[in-house]
Amino acid sequence: MHPNRSQLLERLRNTSPRICPSLLDCDFSFLKSEIDDAERCGAEIVHWDVMDGFFVPNFSYGPMVIRSLRPQSQLVFEAHLMMKEPGKYLDGFLEAGCDVITIHLEAVPDPTELLRAIRDGGALAGLAVNPPTPIEQLEPWLDQIDLALVMSVMPGFGGQSFDQGALERMRWVRERSRPELIIEVDGGVNRTTISDAVRAGARHMVVGSAFYRAQDRAAEFQQLTQLVNEGVSSPGAME
Ligand SMILES: O=C(CO)[C@@H](O)[C@H](O)COP(=O)(O)O
């Protein structure tokens, strides 16, 4: 295994659930300090929402922007590729220094080759599913991924409401996957929804608007962390 990959897996596997601020809701004119602010508040990971205007009806940023910020931060960079043709640009994201790269099953119905390329490139491989996609479609790939991203909104925009159906879908993944698979949830995660997400098995909680639009981000991060810890220690929580 690529040394970075094995070290990263070890690091992400061994600790409790984490909050992953989503940069989609930050102030892009201060991108570096917005990433630093996530770190100041206690984050270990930032979530880059990459949108191509085809897979989702919105644009954001690409590998050049991520590459320019990579030397500026020690945080784990996770790229969520909301792209119709992620394979065309995968090398760019690997070269940009992304630590985790997640592609969508809806965009790549047979992701075997791309998942292998992500892992061979030294990153962790994630596979995402949108709310309408039957969760059973993940099953053939569970052994080929490091992270399963269960979307709790239709991707494209921040600030949407959490789809409660994601809870059952995460439980489904948790029951069928090896314990070290990271289950991630993304969309509408906030003080109201985060504990249920943890109880359903989420280990990475992507939080956009609830963090970046908070009046006091450090206090919000702390509050969310407390709710995560309560979710972990309550009945039905992940092992
Ligand atoms: O991938 C996406 C949206 O497509 C998300 O990462 C959002 O950016 C999360 O924002 P909130 O729902 O937390 O406001």
The ligand as an ORCA input file, in Angstrom:
! r2SCAN-3c Opt
* xyz 0 1
  O     -22.164     18.680     -1.294
  C     -22.798     19.561     -0.798
  C     -23.839     20.271     -1.561
  O     -23.858     19.730     -2.813
  C     -22.577     19.891      0.600
  O     -21.251     19.624      1.024
  C     -23.029     21.217      1.101
  O     -22.064     22.208      0.901
  C     -23.340     21.097      2.550
  O     -23.908     22.279      2.981
  P     -24.969     22.314      4.137
  O     -26.123     21.453      3.710
  O     -24.280     21.737      5.340
  O     -25.328     23.754      4.261
*
